Amino acid sequence: MKLRDSSIFPSVIVFMIIISLSSTTKAYATLHDYQYTKTNSIQCLSHHSSSNSSHNNDITKVVYSTTNSSYFSVLNFTIINPRFSSPSTPKPLFIITPLHESHVQAAVVCSRKHGVQIRIRSGGHDYEGLSYVSDVPFVVIDLINHRSITIDVEKRTAWVQAGATLGELYYEINVKSKTLAFPAGACPTIGVGGHISGGGYGSIFRKYGLAADNVIDAQIVDVEGRVLDRETMGEDLFWAIRGGGGASFGVILAWKVRLVPVPETVTVFAINRNLEHNVTKLVHRWQYIADKLHKDLLLAVRFQTVKVNSTQEGSYKKELQATFISVFLGRVDGLLDLMGKRFPELGLAREDCTEMSWIESALFVAGLPREQSPEILLDRTPQSRLSFKAKSDYVKEPIPEKGLEGIWERLYEEEIGRGVVIMSPYGGKMSEISESELPFGHRAGNLYKIQYLIYWEEEGNATVMEKHISWIRRLYYYMTQFVSKNPRSAYINYRDLDIGTNSNNGTASYAQASIWGVKYFGHNNFNRLVHVKTIVDPTNFFRNEQSIPPLRIEYSS
């Protein structure tokens, strides 16, 4: 199946009455209905997986219903945000952890047959829990066992199954080569399936672009249960899943990615500055130079409040701390030369810098000790399980000093260390790629990206949760005047349901979805994604609260 190449919708669409097709989701009113669905779905899974595979793969061995003693441990293992694992959080009818592609095919076919929604989880890092939570009857396809990695050093490529984590990928590359890497994110427990399908920032994105920019093939199970690669899915669908959110179009099984060269020695630093170091002026200056630095150099900055000793014995005070974090693809002398010429105000010294291997820098950006063995990257246990809420922005013009001080004031309003603001500079490769190259449209014209985060520990306390979420929403509202406009852009991998949602019954309209869709993708890219969705999944089977909707055009008689 090949799709017709198309970059945007014809303008005539604007003048048509547009509604989405309804899915065939059934209503379940009683416990008996649920039990009937589970029983018949599992029977269907067993039948289809055995008939679709020459392997002896009994799917019932990897199906966990609520009566299975391992159900909750499997469900909770990769949930990183406890606010979506409370007793009141909707739970799946069952969880499937496929060992073979036939299991995924069977799950899709049988879920459609029995009117059950599916959620697809590769790492569990969806910021709003959409990969394992739904308000309608659903099952989870958890790809935790679908995680093989095959490295071809000579061709500088790798096939990576969607359930593999970034840490596992980095480790396996390092086993085969000390001078190859893959440009993806910092957290080692993120699953590659979702990370790449949303774009995928990393410490060397200014040099090599996003993870999605370095995908050269893929495998996906479509709504008909077929396994498609780049050739059989066609260029439109291949375009859509690299940054448009793969879960809107099917189940990503694997990515073929391009590996990139890195030097044997890289240099890193993380230095703290506070108000005594004129941090406001430093950050104001950073805005003018960070995106113009050599593409081998990433210089990001993170803000939060910290506890410092007060002049009174036994007491402390709250202080703003800015941490300048850098990864440089080269040795320390080259880094000092660049920083001395472009950002002498920071006062970087040789003793602030550390030379290390690429794999050690992966530990560094993940916040892991350099002394740890790289094997720690194979640990799939999330480093943190604090509840959190996140939001994002893109900045096109430097924020004035007074505006930055407003951010500091709001960070002081929160509990120490709970609120975090991270600014990541653009420029380099990101300015060289067209915004229409992939669905990810945040390219030239951006100075930097902002991620806002708020953490809290008191699980299940609705009052506490609302207090913290209210804080981040107030900060986001304050930032309106300083960030991108028409649309106010956001990053899909920092999922934020505040910016708009679909109805979850399969009837989301184009107008409804465009509220959030143009913020993630831009107008033209969103329209093209809807065009692809309409062709490959017209009944909107693959859906969630922020999935691309299909179109149905109604002509008046």
C-alpha positions in Angstrom: 0.0 0.0 0.0 1.5 3.3 -1.1 0.1 6.7 -0.3 -0.1 9.6 -2.6 2.5 12.2 -1.8 0.9 15.4 -0.5 2.3 18.2 1.5 -0.9 20.1 2.6 -4.6 19.8 2.2 -6.2 21.5 -0.8 -7.5 24.9 0.3 -11.0 23.9 -0.7 -11.2 21.8 2.5 -11.6 25.0 4.4 -15.0 25.5 2.8 -16.3 22.0 3.5 -18.2 20.7 6.5 -15.8 18.3 8.2 -16.5 15.7 10.7 -14.5 12.6 11.8 -15.7 9.1 11.2 -17.0 7.3 14.3 -15.2 4.2 15.4 -17.1 1.0 16.2 -16.3 1.2 19.9 -18.9 -0.7 21.9 -20.4 0.5 25.1 -19.8 -1.7 28.2 -22.3 -1.2 31.0 -21.8 -4.2 33.3 -19.1 -6.3 34.7 -20.5 -9.2 32.7 -19.9 -7.2 29.5 -16.3 -6.7 30.5 -15.7 -10.3 31.4 -17.3 -11.4 28.1 -15.1 -9.1 26.2 -11.9 -10.3 28.0 -12.7 -13.9 27.5 -13.6 -13.6 23.8 -10.7 -11.3 23.1 -8.2 -13.7 24.6 -9.7 -16.5 22.6 -9.4 -14.3 19.5 -5.8 -13.5 20.3 -4.8 -17.1 20.6 -6.4 -18.0 17.3 -5.0 -15.1 15.3 -1.4 -15.2 16.7 -1.1 -19.0 16.0 -2.5 -18.7 12.5 -0.3 -15.7 11.6 3.0 -17.2 12.7 5.0 -20.2 11.9 6.7 -19.9 15.3 5.4 -21.7 18.4 4.5 -18.5 20.2 1.5 -19.0 22.5 0.2 -15.5 23.0 -1.7 -16.5 26.2 1.6 -16.7 28.0 2.1 -12.9 27.5 -1.4 -11.8 28.2 -2.0 -10.5 31.8 -5.6 -10.1 32.8 -6.7 -8.5 36.1 -6.9 -11.9 37.7 -3.3 -12.6 37.0 -1.0 -12.2 40.0 1.6 -10.4 37.8 -1.0 -7.9 36.3 -0.2 -4.9 38.5 3.6 -5.4 38.6 3.6 -5.5 34.8 1.3 -2.5 34.6 3.2 -0.4 37.1 6.8 -1.3 36.1 7.4 1.4 33.6 4.9 4.1 34.9 7.2 7.0 35.7 4.4 9.4 36.8 2.5 8.1 39.9 -0.4 10.5 39.4 -1.6 8.0 36.7 -1.3 4.9 38.8 -3.7 5.7 41.7 -6.5 3.2 42.6 -9.0 5.4 40.7 -7.0 5.5 37.5 -8.8 3.4 34.8 -7.0 0.1 34.2 -6.7 -2.0 31.0 -8.8 -5.1 30.6 -5.5 -6.9 30.0 -1.9 -6.2 29.1 -0.2 -7.9 26.2 3.7 -8.0 26.2 4.4 -9.4 22.6 7.3 -11.6 21.9 6.7 -11.7 18.2 5.2 -9.4 15.6 2.3 -11.9 15.2 1.2 -11.1 18.7 0.9 -7.4 17.8 -1.0 -8.3 14.7 -3.4 -10.4 16.6 -3.9 -7.7 19.3 -4.8 -5.2 16.6 -7.2 -7.5 14.7 -8.9 -8.8 17.8 -9.2 -5.3 19.5 -10.9 -4.0 16.4 -13.2 -7.1 16.2 -14.4 -6.7 19.8 -14.5 -2.9 19.8 -11.8 -2.4 22.4 -9.4 0.5 22.3 -5.7 -0.2 22.4 -2.9 1.9 24.1 0.7 1.3 23.0 3.5 1.5 25.5 7.2 1.2 24.7 8.7 2.9 27.7 5.9 4.4 29.8 7.3 8.0 29.6 4.2 9.6 28.1 3.9 12.7 30.2 0.1 12.5 30.4 -0.1 8.7 30.8 -1.8 8.2 27.4 0.2 5.0 26.7 -1.5 3.1 29.5 -4.6 5.0 30.6 -8.0 5.5 28.8 -11.5 6.4 29.9 -13.1 3.7 27.7 -12.5 -0.1 27.7 -9.0 -0.7 26.5 -6.0 -3.0 26.4 -2.3 -2.1 26.6 0.2 -3.4 24.1 3.4 -3.2 26.2 6.4 -3.7 23.9 8.8 -4.3 26.8 9.8 -7.7 25.4 10.1 -6.4 21.8 13.5 -4.9 22.2 16.2 -6.5 20.1 19.0 -4.2 18.7 21.1 -5.1 15.7 24.1 -2.8 15.0 25.9 -2.6 11.6 29.1 -0.7 12.3 30.3 -0.8 8.7 27.1 0.8 7.3 26.6 2.9 10.4 23.0 1.8 10.9 21.0 -0.1 13.5 17.6 -1.8 13.6 16.0 -1.1 17.0 12.8 -2.6 18.1 10.3 -0.2 19.7 10.5 -1.6 23.2 14.2 -1.1 23.5 15.2 1.9 25.7 17.6 4.7 24.8 20.0 3.3 27.4 20.0 -0.1 25.8 20.6 1.4 22.4 23.5 3.6 23.6 25.1 0.6 25.4 24.9 -1.7 22.4 26.4 0.9 20.1 29.2 1.4 22.5 29.9 -2.3 22.6 30.5 -2.3 18.9 32.1 1.1 18.4 33.6 3.9 20.6 33.2 6.5 17.9 29.5 6.0 16.9 26.4 7.3 18.6 22.8 8.1 18.1 21.3 11.6 18.6 18.5 11.0 21.0 17.4 11.9 24.6 19.0 12.0 27.9 16.8 9.7 30.0 18.0 6.1 29.5 14.7 4.4 30.4 12.7 6.1 27.6 11.4 3.6 25.0 12.6 4.3 21.4 9.2 3.6 20.0 7.5 6.7 21.3 10.6 8.9 21.6 11.5 8.8 18.0 7.9 9.0 16.8 7.6 12.4 18.5 11.0 13.8 17.3 13.6 13.1 20.0 15.9 15.8 21.4 19.4 14.9 22.7 22.7 16.4 23.6 24.0 16.4 20.0 20.9 17.6 18.2 22.6 20.8 17.2 25.1 18.7 15.3 22.9 16.0 13.9 19.3 16.9 14.3 16.6 14.9 16.1 16.4 11.2 16.5 13.6 11.3 13.9 15.8 13.1 11.5 18.1 10.0 11.5 15.5 7.3 10.7 15.9 5.6 7.4 13.3 2.8 7.6 10.6 1.5 10.0 8.2 -1.4 10.6 4.6 -0.7 11.6 1.5 -2.8 12.1 -1.4 -1.0 10.5 -5.1 -1.0 11.2 -5.6 -4.1 9.0 -2.9 -6.0 11.0 -0.4 -5.9 8.2 3.4 -5.4 8.9 4.6 -2.6 6.7 8.1 -1.2 6.0 9.1 2.0 4.3 8.5 0.6 0.8 5.1 -0.9 1.5 3.8 1.9 3.7 4.7 4.6 1.3 6.5 7.9 1.8 3.5 9.8 3.3 3.0 7.4 6.2 6.8 7.1 6.6 6.8 10.9 6.9 4.0 11.0 9.4 5.4 8.5 11.9 8.7 10.4 12.2 7.6 13.2 14.5 3.8 13.0 14.1 3.3 10.5 16.9 3.3 6.9 15.8 0.3 5.9 18.0 -2.1 7.8 15.7 -1.3 5.5 12.8 -0.4 2.0 14.0 1.9 0.1 16.3 5.6 0.9 15.6 7.6 -2.4 15.7 11.1 -1.1 14.9 13.2 1.7 13.6 16.2 1.5 11.3 18.4 4.4 12.3 21.5 6.1 11.1 24.4 6.2 13.5 26.6 9.3 13.6 30.3 9.8 14.2 31.6 11.2 17.5 35.2 11.7 18.6 36.9 9.4 21.1 37.0 12.3 23.6 34.2 14.7 24.4 34.2 17.4 27.0 31.4 18.3 29.5 30.7 20.7 32.3 27.9 21.6 34.6 28.5 24.8 36.6 26.2 26.7 38.9 25.6 30.4 39.0 23.3 32.4 41.3 22.2 36.0 41.8 25.6 36.8 43.3 27.0 36.0 39.9 24.6 38.3 38.1 22.7 35.3 36.8 20.0 37.5 35.2 22.6 39.2 33.0 24.3 35.9 32.3 21.1 34.3 31.1 20.1 37.4 29.1 23.5 37.3 27.3 23.1 33.5 26.8 20.0 34.1 24.8 22.0 36.0 22.2 24.9 33.5 21.7 23.7 30.0 22.6 22.0 29.3 19.2 25.0 30.8 17.3 27.7 28.7 19.0 29.5 26.0 16.9 27.2 23.1 16.2 29.6 20.7 18.1 28.6 22.6 21.3 25.4 22.4 23.3 25.1 24.9 26.1 21.7 24.5 27.9 20.7 26.1 31.2 18.5 24.7 34.0 16.8 26.8 36.7 15.5 25.8 40.1 15.6 27.0 43.7 18.0 25.4 46.2 18.4 25.5 50.0 21.5 27.4 51.3 22.6 28.1 54.8 21.4 31.3 56.4 23.4 33.6 58.6 21.3 32.4 61.5 22.5 29.1 62.9 20.3 26.1 62.0 18.3 28.0 59.4 18.4 28.2 55.7 17.1 30.4 52.9 15.9 29.8 49.4 18.1 30.8 46.5 17.8 30.7 42.7 20.4 28.5 41.0 21.1 28.4 37.3 23.1 25.4 36.1 24.8 25.8 32.7 25.2 22.3 31.2 27.4 21.6 28.2 28.4 18.7 25.9 31.2 19.5 23.4 32.3 17.1 20.7 35.9 17.7 21.2 38.7 18.2 23.7 38.8 20.7 26.6 41.2 23.2 24.8 38.8 23.6 21.9 35.9 24.1 24.3 37.8 26.8 26.3 38.7 28.6 23.2 35.1 28.7 21.9 33.7 29.8 25.3 36.4 32.4 25.8 35.6 34.0 22.5 31.8 33.7 22.5 30.7 33.7 26.2 33.6 35.0 28.4 31.0 36.3 30.9 30.3 32.8 32.1 33.9 32.5 33.5 34.4 28.9 32.4 37.7 27.5 33.7 39.6 24.4 32.9 38.9 22.8 36.2 35.1 23.1 35.5 35.5 20.8 32.5 35.9 17.0 32.2 37.1 15.0 29.2 35.5 11.7 28.8 34.2 9.1 26.3 30.9 9.5 24.5 29.3 6.7 26.5 30.4 8.5 29.7 28.8 11.6 28.5 25.5 9.7 28.1 25.8 8.9 31.8 26.6 12.5 32.5 23.5 14.0 30.8 21.4 11.3 32.5 22.6 12.5 35.9 24.4 9.2 36.5 27.9 9.1 38.1 30.7 8.8 35.6 32.3 6.0 37.7 29.3 3.8 37.0 29.8 1.0 34.5 28.0 1.7 31.2 25.9 -1.4 32.1 23.8 0.8 34.3 22.2 2.0 31.0 20.6 -1.4 30.7 18.6 -0.9 33.9 15.0 -0.2 32.9 13.9 0.9 36.3 13.0 4.6 36.2 15.3 6.8 38.2 12.5 8.8 39.6 8.9 8.1 40.4 7.8 11.5 41.6 4.4 12.8 40.3 4.9 15.7 37.9 3.3 18.0 35.3 5.2 19.5 32.3 4.6 22.2 29.7 6.7 23.6 26.9 7.4 26.7 24.8 9.6 28.0 22.0 11.3 31.4 22.1 12.0 33.4 19.0 13.1 36.7 20.6 15.3 37.2 23.6 13.4 37.7 26.9 14.3 41.0 28.5 16.0 41.0 31.9 12.8 42.1 33.6 10.9 39.2 32.0 13.6 36.7 33.3 13.2 38.1 36.8 9.5 37.3 36.6 10.5 33.7 36.0 12.7 33.8 39.1 10.0 35.3 41.2 7.6 32.4 40.3 10.2 29.8 41.0 10.6 31.3 44.5 6.8 30.8 45.0 7.2 27.0 44.8 8.7 24.7 47.3 12.5 24.3 47.1 13.6 22.4 44.0 10.1 21.4 43.0 9.8 23.8 40.0 12.3 23.4 37.2 12.8 25.4 34.0 15.1 24.1 31.3 16.2 26.1 28.2 17.8 24.2 25.3 19.4 26.3 22.5 18.6 25.9 18.8 20.8 26.7 15.8 23.2 24.4 14.0 21.6 21.5 12.2 18.1 22.5 13.4 18.2 25.7 11.4 19.2 23.8 8.2 16.2 21.5 8.1 13.0 22.6 6.5 10.0 22.7 8.8 8.1 20.5 6.4 10.8 17.8 6.2 9.1 16.0 9.0 5.9 16.6 11.0 8.1 18.2 13.7 8.0 21.8 12.5 10.0 23.6 15.1 13.1 24.5 13.1 14.7 27.8 12.0 13.6 30.9 13.7 13.7 29.5 17.2 16.3 30.7 19.7 15.6 27.9 22.2 13.0 25.5 23.6 11.7 25.7 27.2 10.5 22.8 29.3 8.7 23.7 32.5 8.4 21.0 35.2 6.8 20.7 38.6 7.3 17.7 40.9 5.6 16.6 44.1 5.6 13.6 46.4 2.2 13.4 48.0 0.5 10.8 45.8 -3.3 10.7 45.9 -3.7 14.1 47.6 -5.9 16.0 45.1 -5.4 19.3 47.0 -1.6 19.0 46.8 -1.7 18.0 43.2 -4.0 20.9 42.2 -1.7 23.4 44.1 1.4 22.3 42.1 -0.4 22.1 38.8 -1.9 25.5 39.4 1.6 26.9 39.9 2.9 25.6 36.6 -0.2 26.9 34.8 0.4 30.4 36.2 4.0 30.3 35.1 2.9 29.2 31.6 0.3 32.1 31.5 3.0 34.6 32.5 5.3 33.4 29.7 2.7 34.1 27.0 4.1 37.5 26.2 7.6 36.2 25.6 7.2 33.0 23.5 6.0 32.0 20.0 2.6 33.1 18.9 0.0 32.1 16.3 0.4 29.3 17.2 2.0 29.2 20.6 4.1 26.1 19.8 4.6 23.1 22.0 6.6 19.8 21.8 4.5 16.6 21.5 7.0 14.5 23.5 6.3 16.9 26.5 2.7 15.9 26.2 0.3 18.6 27.7 -3.4 18.0 27.7 -4.0 21.6 28.8 -3.5 22.8 25.3 -6.5 20.8 23.9 -7.9 17.3 23.7 -10.1 15.2 21.5 -13.1 13.4 22.7 -12.1 9.8 23.4 -15.1 8.1 21.6 -13.7 8.3 18.1 -15.6 11.4 17.1 -13.0 14.1 17.3 -13.4 16.7 14.7 -10.7 18.4 12.6 -11.6 21.7 14.3 -11.3 20.2 17.8 -8.0 18.5 17.1 -6.5 21.5 15.3 -6.6 23.4 18.6 -3.7 21.4 20.0 -2.4 19.9 16.6 -1.2 23.2 15.1 0.7 23.9 18.4 2.6 20.6 18.1 3.1 20.5 14.3 2.2 23.9 12.7 -0.7 24.4 10.3 0.6 22.8 7.2 2.2 19.8 8.9 -1.0 19.1 10.9 -3.1 19.2 7.8 -0.8 16.7 6.1 -0.9 14.4 9.1 -4.8 14.5 9.0 -4.6 13.7 5.2 -2.4 10.6 6.0 -4.6 9.5 8.9 -7.7 9.7 6.7 -6.1 7.3 4.2 -4.5 4.8 6.5 -7.0 4.7 9.4 -10.3 6.2 8.2 -12.3 4.7 11.1 -10.0 6.3 13.7 -9.2 3.0 15.4 -5.8 4.2 16.7 -6.7 7.1 18.9 -6.2 8.9 22.1 -6.9 12.3 23.6 -4.3 13.9 21.4 -4.2 11.6 18.3 -4.5 12.8 14.7 -8.2 12.5 13.5 -9.3 11.4 10.1 -11.6 13.5 7.9 -15.0 12.8 6.5 -16.4 15.4 4.0 -20.1 15.9 3.9 -21.5 17.5 0.8 -24.9 19.3 1.0 -27.5 18.0 -1.4 
